Amino acid sequence: MRLVFILTALLAAGCGGKERSSGGGAGGTGGSGADAGQGGTGGALPAECTLVDTITLDSTPYLMPVTPIRTDGQYVYFVGLYGALQRVPVNGGAPELLHESTAAFALSGTSAIYATYLGELGEVTGPGQSRRIAGEHKAKYMAADATSVYFSEGQTNDHGSLFSLDLDALVVSSFLERSIGVGMVEVTRDALYWSEAPTSDGAARVVRSPRESADPVVVADGVDERLRFAVDEDTLAIATSSGLSVGPATGGARSDLITDQDVRDVIIVDGQLYFSRTDACVTDPNFGNGTAVCQGKIFRVAKDGTALELVLDTQGPALSLSADARCIYWVEVDGQCHPGCSGALHAAPRNSLRN
């Protein structure tokens, strides 16, 4: 089955009384320690990774940063036309509409915590099973674990805000105000991480703060502004248009694992990095709008840079990665952007290697 959807400008589940997963939320949402759970809710593992070409998506050309797809081990969640938050079973099938007008979302156990374009925060566990939590918060990026959601607002270059949402008390609190734009957010057991807009020299940075108190420390600076990062308790991995680097999660010397290559996303799964990069790009000024048409590759590598393995080739660039205990999922772009780009949601076994 091929069902057509449209992704929103940045491509991209229960309610009252449901017990949350003690291991955090989404399975593979960019790789944070609390939010990259392997199978999320402990449900039945997929018999095989058959989520291939099930859904066709369109997006704008703003390919990075992207709102990530997320999995809880039973479903893959994504945002479609006009912010339609949807999920599809990991073994394929018809997608289910969870909520409309979604600007950002994160997973906590089997709940999707969402933010709408109009500033509403809510929680949804299935079709027709949603509730409003708060208003007046136009979140742009979100990350969650079993107890809390963190989100960023205000991505202008001179101001950004970070907030926390207590999922037990359902109370939103201001965490930190910054005099620079705040972007992607990730959370581990003890710390909150976020990216900040380019500084005066045109570079971006990643900042860390303990969760119990706002005490920000820059842990990586001089980074390409088009970045994605993944973090666990000891490692911070950063993907940019010029490569992939790793370093201590608390800051310090960083090592370049990949250089001079366009790395689109990275996640940390069971102590390994999975990352995607473009490959075999061809630019023909007489074809379409003249932009490059690329293929892609997905690799895995140990956090120390050893044991680099090619997992698989992709027909188009893989923009967003997620994983559960058995499968890796990605959104693959097809052709050029005019300005939207067509893409599809795919899956493959994590232990697969290209022949």
Secondary structure, DSSP 8 states (H G I E B T S, - for coil): --EE----SS-----TT----TT-S-BSSS--TTT--SSTTT----SS---SS-EEEEE-S--SS----EE-SSEEEEEEGGGEEEEEETT----EEEESSEEEEEEETTEEEEEETTS-EEEEEETTEEEEEE-S---SEEEE-SSEEEEEEEEETTEEEEEEEETTTTEEEEEEEESS-EEEEEE-SSEEEEEE---TTS-EEEEEEETTS---EEEEEEE-SSEEEEE-SSEEEEEETTEEEEEETT----EEEEESS-EEEEEEETTEEEEEEEEEEE--TTSTTS--EEEEEEEEEETTS-S-EEEEEESS-EEEEEE-SSEEEEEEEEEEESSSEEEEEEEEETT----
